[in-house]
Amino acid sequence: MNDALALPGALAAPGAPGALAAPATFAERRLFEPIAPRLARFTAPSVPSRAALDALLAEAAPTARSGGGARIRFAAPGEDEAGYEAHIFATGEVPTREGDWHDFFNALAWCAWPRTKACCNRLHLDELRARAAAGLAGRGPRRDALTQFDECGVVVVSADPLVPALLAAHEWEEVFWRRREALQRSTRFLVFGHGSWDQLRAPFPGLCAKALHRVVDPAWLALPAAAALAETDAWLAAHLAAAIGDLSPRSLAPLPLLGIPGVTPDSESAEYYRDTRQFRPQRMPARAAADA
């Protein structure tokens, strides 16, 4: 996404997968957990209006603010030379197309993750200003990483410290198949990226997210879903703010979403995880590859 007030994602065409589905259809699906209670209330086969989304936000996250402190509301897209993030920062208006699934999921992300969404908005503006002051052109790796995470981010929260290590090493069959039952007891996959929810309406092989890993005390797993989400929202906002200096697209770990148990029935066999077109092995550094 460039700095013009252009919206990510494409308008759902009448024949697009899920275009005529009711949002409630997705409430019981795997990986929609952070927004499931919001999805469940919309049973009509259409995307809710901006007015309905404003009302939902007022109920779900009444203190939601932009990175600049402006009250969040969902507004019709317009022309603003300042750019998408700068517009939200200054006005609190999140450009939202009527009838658009991608923008609908972005609105739900503001409901579920208000602290982190505000933090990302502020970090975008901090980086934009810093680069302008330094005379640097372009968005830079930090803003690219923030946008990637906003679109397809997921927080992997686990009480088992081996899980992040195995995922980072691309040991897909080991973590998703051999340790399948233990993984489902110890680990939660909390989607942040609204683009991922949009794509999960009609999942396709190779669908990948960008993950941040977090190890927690086992007691965290006993938290009610709403409390666990709010606690993770606070953690994620603080983590991104603290890590921004080292943030880049390379610092976000790839995560094949269709490997997570329960996302697709195709994953109910070990053979599924041996398809390297989807479950790619870890890439060796150039020097290590040369020495091998």
Secondary structure, DSSP 8 states (H G I E B T S, - for coil): --SSS--SS----TTSTTTTS-GGGGTTSTT-GGGHHHHHT--SSS---HHHHHHHHHHH-TT-B-TTS-B-EEE-----TT-HHHHHHHH-EEE--TT-HHHHHHHHHHHH-HHHHHHHHHHHHHHHHHHHHTT--S-HHHHHHHHHHHHHEEEEEES-THHHHHHHTT-HHIIIIITHHHHHHHEEEEE--HHHHHHHTS--TT-EEEEEEEE--GGGGGS-HHHHHHHHHHHHHHHHHHHGGG--GGGSEEEEGGGSTTS-GGGSSTGGGG-TTTS------HHHHHH-
